[in-house]
Structure formats: structure tokens, C-alpha cells
Amino acid sequence: MTRTSESAVHTAAAVNRSMFAVFAVFALNGIVFASWAARIPAAAEALGIGAGGTGVLLLFSAIGSVIALPLGGAVAARITNAGAVRAGGLTTSAASLLIAYGLSAGSMPLTAAGLLVFGAGIALWDVAMNLEGADVERRLGRTMMPRFHAAFSGGSFVGALIGAGLAALGISLPLHLLGVLTVVAVTVLLLPRSFLPARPVRSRAASGGAPADAGRDRRRGGAWTEGRTLLIGVVVLGAALTEGAANDWVAKATVDGLGTTETAGALMFAVFVASMTATRWVGSTLIDRFGRVRTLRWCMGASLAGLLVFVFAPNVWLAGAGAVLWGIGAALGFPTGMSAAGEDPQHAAARVSVVSTLGYMAFFVGPPVLGFFGELWGIRTALLLVAGAMLVSILAAPAAREQRGTASTPE
């Protein structure tokens, strides 16, 4: 075996190791998030708050995420994707401990403080794992991001089932969170060891060591001034709002709107996540066959239909059918946007950070806002506000069209 072929084998092996590590990191992130989301009704009960109070509580998580997201790309560039995943995971674990303590004490301020840190940790973790996933996808030369996000959804499904099971057994949410954070604190230190080694994406200028295009990016405002990047962000914004609204409110909307038990609400969330996971797993094949734009429009149309069915369903079974369609529709917007933003390795960190920021602002800020309207109209009716954002995303979908070969030139 020649030295060149041996190096190629080693490189392929490194990409495969990183691919499996990225799958695991996405799944772990989903388990952590669902461990909180599936039992939001239990948290509301522990603190004695309604939909409006729950919206206020969730807003703190949103604030933490919005603060951390724009910094995620820069942090990952400085300490590597692996370092940023570790930092985000450990921050999230520490925040879960504070949330557990706040719930045990019945303290809204302590729980809110924990969620502020929780949101920041999840945001940093998310940007870094998406950057690593985009790098792996580029090196493999095929669509992989939907499957990475399927791992997140699968982890969320497992977390939701755990939440439903523990709720049925009467296990307190604080004890549940303590168990999860212990697993995360250990695992998040080990998995990123298999990530791809950090590499420079642009030759350095002779003077000052800055990237060659740094001056141009500063003059133009960087990725925040690129029309295509912002439109991709709009696509992701609508999809993220749809997914975030379901994650935070499907369980409670089922309990409040249909008069079911907390266990039934957690199971409805599990149905939504299972549908989204399955669609994300086959989404790579659909995108490679039909293209991003057509696939996105089909999925977003299904999401609108599912949302309407869920809102107006007279019973839990029909609402479950709506949740299935809703999950199909919410599946591909976020991962497809990450792929589109990360096509060019020279600008991936900045563009993924912009798109992530827009998406997660909707993902985290949107649901608390829905909570305020839910206090007035009922949470199921308030979910209709998501439909408008989905229509805008459908119109912006052409921005996500494949640009390989030309993506290195800023727009």
C-alpha cells in the first residue's frame, strides 16, 4: 500500500469515526432536551403556574440561547468543535442541577436561572455539533445532516418515553434530571475525542495572521449581510418555530385541550418525535432524489395540515394523527438549512452561526410567546400562529437550493 493510499484510508476511517460520534452527540443532545420538554406539565405543577407562567419560565431558556448562539461559531473556531461540545454539555449538566434544585424548592427564580444557563449550554452544544456534522457531510460527499438530526429526534423520542414512564411511576422531575445530568457529564467528555481534527479553512495573510478575506467580511458585515444566508435563516426560522412549538406545547396542549393525563401528554409528544425521527432518517434519500426545495415544500405542507388537524381534533386519536403529520412536516427544515449554510467550509462557521441564531430565536423565543397567547385563547388555538411562519418559510425555500461549486463566493 502506497503512502498516499494509506493516508486516504486513515482519512476515511477518521471521517467514519467522527460520523458515529456526531450521531451519538446529536442523540445525547435530544435526550437531554426531551428530559425537560416532555415533563414541562410536571414543572408547571411543581411551581403552581399556568400557561402564562410557563411561558415566562421558558423565556429564560430562550434568553440564554439567544445570548449564546451568535457566539457559537466563534467559540467553536477558537476551542474546536469538540471543545465547544464539551463546554456546552457540561454547562447544560450544571444547569440541570440548578433546575432540579429550583423545582425541589418550589422556587421560580432558581428554576428560571437554571433554564437561562441551560439554554446557553444547549445553544453552544448545538452550533458545534452542527458544524462538525456539516464538515463530515462535506467529506463524505452525500447528504447526512437529516440523519444526524434524526439521531437528535431519536434521542428526544427516548427521552420522551423515559419522561412518560417516570411520570407514570410517580418519579419526581428533579430526580429524573439528576440521573440525566450524571450520564451527560461523563459521556460528553468522551464522545468528542473522535471528532475530526481541527484544520484552518483559509490561508493566513502574511501580516497579522488574519484570514485573507477578514477585511472584506468586516466591511460587509460578514454572513449577516448575505441575502442567501438570511433567506436560509427564514426557512429554518419557520421550521424551528414549528418544531419548538411542538416540543414545548404538544404535551401541555394535549393535557389542557383534550383533558388527558400527563402520561398521555408525554406520549403525544413521543408520537410527534417518532414521526419526525422517521422522516429525518429517510430525508437524506428524499433530498438526494428530489432536491432540497421540492422536499422542503412537501414537508412544510404536511406540517400545516398536521397542525390544523391537531388544533381542531375533537379527540386524542385524531389529534395523534395530526401530530404524525406535524412531525413529518417539521423534520427537514432545520437540518436542510444547516447543510445549505455549511456548504462552503471557508464560511461555514459564520453562516451556520447566523442560521442557527435565527432558527433558535424562533425555536426558543416563539414557544414562550405562544404561552402568553395560550393564556388568553387556550394553547391549542394559540398554535395557529405558527401557520403564518410556515407559509413564509415555504416561499423562502428556494434559497436552500444546492450551491456546491459556487458557495465559496459570498453573495
N, C-alpha and C positions, 0 to 999 in steps of 0.2 A: 504494500500500500504506500503510495507516494505521500509526501508531507502535505501536499495540497488536499488530497482526498481525505487524509486522516484529520486534517483541520476541519473539513466540511462535515465529517461525521461527528466530530466533537461539537461543532456549532449546532448541528441538527439535534443532538442529544440535549444540549443546553436549552434550546428552544422548547423541546418536548417537556423537559423538567419544569421549565418556567410555566408552560401551558397548564400542567396539572396543578402547580402551586397557585396559579391565578384562579383556576376553578375552585380550589379549596378556600382561598381568601374571599372570593365572592360569596360562596356558600356560608362561610362563617359570619360575614357581614349581615347576610339575610337572617340568620338565626338570631343574632343579637337584636336586630331591628324588630323582628316579629315577636321576640320575647316581651318587648314593650308594647308593640302595637296591638297584638291580639288580646291584651288584657287591660286596655285603656278603660273599659267599663269598671273593672275592679279598682283601678286607681281612682276613678271618679267617686266610687262608693267609699273608698277609704278616706278620701278628703272631704266627702259630703258636698260635692259640687255637681252642677248640671252641665248642659251642653255649652253654655256661655263660659262657665268657669273652666271647663275642659279646654275650650278654645284658647283661653288666656294661658293655661298651662302649656299647651302645645306651642304657643307663640314663642316661649323661651327657647325651646329646641330650635325653632326656626331662626331666631336671632343668632344663636351660636353658630349655626350652619352658614348663614349669610355672611357673618364676620369671617369665617374660616375659608369659605370656598374661593374667593378671589386670590387668596394666598397659597392655595393648594399646589398650583403648578410651580410657583417659585420655591416653596418648601421642598417639593419632590426633586426639583432641579438641584437644590443645594445639598440635600442629605440622601439622595437617590430615592427611587420608588419604594425600595424595600424599607429604607429608614422611615419614610413617611407613613407607610402602612403600619409599621411597629408603633410609631408615635401616636397615630390615630387610634389604633386598637387599645393601647394602654390607657390613653386618655378616656376612651369610651368605657373601659372597665372601671376606672376610678370614678367616673360619673355615675355608673350603675350602682356603685356602693353608696354614693350620696343619695341617689334616688330611693334606694331601698331604705336607708335610714330615715329620709323625709317621710316616706309613706308609713313606716312603722310608728313615727312620732305624730302622724296626722298633721304634718307641717307643710302648708302650701309653699312658703318661701324656700324651705330647704329642697323640696321636690323640684321647684322651678329652677333653683340654682343648679341642681344636678342635671336637669334637662338642658340648660344652657351649655354646660360643658359637654354633655352627651352629644348635642347637635354639632359642636365644633369638632369633636373627635370623629364622629361618623363622616363628616364632610371631608376632612383631611384624608381619612382612610379611603373614601370613595374616589376622590380625584386620583390618588396614587395608584389604586388598583385598576382604574380605567386607563391610565397612562401605560401601565405595564401590559394590560390586555391589548391596547392598540399597537404596541411595539411587537408583541407576539403575533398578532394578526398580520401585520405588515410582513414579518419574516416568513410566516407560513404561506402567504400569498393567497389566502382564501378567507371568506367571511367567518369570523369566530365570535365577534362581540355579542351577538344574540345568545349564543350558548353560554358565554361567561355570565351574562345576565340571567340566563335560565338557572345557573347554579345559585345565583342570589335568590331567585324566586323559589327554587327548591329548598334552599336553606330557610327561607321565610315560611314555606309550607310546613317544614319540620318544626320550626319554632311555633307556628300557629297550632299544630297538633299537640305539641308539648303544653302550650298555654291552655288549650281546651281540656286536655287530660288533667292538668294540675288544678284547673278551676273546678272540674267535676269532683276531684278528690278533696277539695277544700284547702289546698296548699296556698298559703299566702303569697301575694306577688313579691314582697320583699325577699322571702326565702328563695323563690324562683330566680330572682335577679342575682342573688348571691351565688347560686350554683352556676349560672351562665357566665358571670364575670370571671369566676375562677378558671373555667375552661378556656375562655378567651385570652386571659392574661398569659397563660402558658403557650397556647397554640400560636398566637400572633407573633411570638418571638421566634418560632421555629420555621414556619412556612416561607417567609420571605427569603430565607437562605438560598432557595432555588431560583430566585428571580434572575433575569438576565443581568450581566454586569453592566454598570453604568458606562455610557460612552458619550463623547461630545457629538453634538449634532451640527456644528458649524465650525469651520476653522477659525482660529483666533487671529485677530489683527495683530500686526507686529507691535504696535504700541498700545499699551493699556490692557491687552489681553481680552478685550470685549469681543463678542461675536461680530462678524463682519457687517451684519445688517442691523446692529443695535441702534446706530444713529438714525437710520431710516425708520425703524419701529418706534423710536421715541418721538420723532417728528410727527408721525402719523397716528400716534396713539395706540399702536400695536393692534392686536386682534380685535379690540373693541371698536375699531373703525372699519372693519372688513364687512362689506354687505353680506356676502355669503355666510360668513360665520354667524352674524347676527340672525339671519333667517333660519339657519340650522338651530340656533338657540330658541327661536319661536316655535319650531316644530317640537323640540324637546320640552319646551315650557308647557305646551298643551298636553303632551303625553305624560309629563311628570305630574301635572296637576291631576289628571285622571287617575294615575296610579296612586298618588299621595292621598287623594280624597278617599279612595277605596281602602287603602291601608289604615287610615286613621278613623274612618267613619262607617265602614261596612258593618263591623261588629255592633257598634252602638246603634246604627240606623235599624238594624235587624231587631235588636232588643227593644228599642223605643217605638219604632214604627209598626212592628208586627207583633209586639207583646210576647216575645220569646224569652228564653232563659239566656244567661251569659254563655253557657256552653254552646247553645245553638248559634249565638252571635259569633263566637270564635270559630265554629265550624263553617259558617258562611264565609268568613274571611279566608279559611283554608280552601274552600271551593274556588274563590276568586284567584288565590295564589296558585292553586294547582292548574287552573286553566291558563294563566299567564305563563307558568313554567313550561307547560307542554308546547305552547305556541312559540316561546323563545327557543326551545330546543329544535323545532323544525324550521324556525325562522331563517336560519342561515341558508338552508336549501331553497326556501322560497325567494329570498333576496337574490341569491346567485342565479336563479332561473328566471325570475320576472323583473328583477331590478328593484332598487330601493323605493322609488317613487310610487310605482304601482302597488307594491306590497304595503307600503305605509298607508295609502289611501284605503285599501281594502280593510286593513285592521282598524283604522280610525273610524270608518263607517260602522264596523261591528261594535265598536266601543259606544258610539252614540246610541245604537239600537239597544244594547245591553243596559246602558244607564237608564234609558226611558222605561224599559221593562222592569228594572229593579225598583225604580221610584214609584211606579203605578201598580205594581203587583199586589193583588189582594191577599195573597198567602205566601208562606215561606217557600213552597216548592216552585212557584213561578218566579219569585224573587231569586231563587237559586239559579234558574235558567238565565235570568238577566245577568247574574254575577259571572256566569260562564262566558257569555258574550262580552261582558265588560272586561274580563281578564284577557280574552283574545285580543280585544282592541287596544288594551293598554300595554301589550307585550313588547312591541318592537320600536316604538318611538325613541325611547331613551338610548338603547344600545346602538341603533342605527345612527342617531345623532353623534354618539361618541366615535363611531367609525368614520363618519364623514368629517368630523373635526380633527381627527387624528391621522388623516391620510398622509400628510407631509410631516416626516419626523423632525424637520427643522423648525416647524412652528407648532408642533403637536401640543406641547405643554401649555402655551399661551391660549391656543384655540380651545383645547379641552377644558381649560380653566374657565374661559368665557361661557362656553356652552353649559358646563356644569353649574356655573353660578346662576344663569338664567333658569335652567331646569330645576335646580334645587330651591331657588326662591319660590317657584310655584309649588314644588313638592312639599316644602316645609311651611311656607307662609300661607299658601292657599287653604289648606285644611283648617287652621285656626280661624281664618276669616269665615269659612263656611260654618264654623261653630257659632259665631255671632248671629249669622242669619238663621241658623238652626234653632236658636233660642226664640226667634220670632215666628218662624214658619214651620218648624219641625225639621229635623236633619235630613229626612228623605227628600222633602221638597227643595231644601237648600242645595242639594246635589245637582239640581237642574242648571245651576250657574256654570257648572263645568262644561256643559254642552257648547256654549259660546266659544270657549277657549279651544275646544276640539275643532270647531269649524275653521277658526283662524289657522290652526296647525295644518289642516288638510290643504288649505290654499298655499301655505308656505312649503309644502312637501317637496316641490321640485328642487329646492336648494340643496337637498341631501343627495342629489344625483351623483353617481360615481365620477370622480375627477382625477383618477390616477393618471399620472404622467404630466399633469398641468397644475397639480395642487401646490407645488413649491413656489409658485408665483403669487404673492399677495394680491388680493383684489383691490 
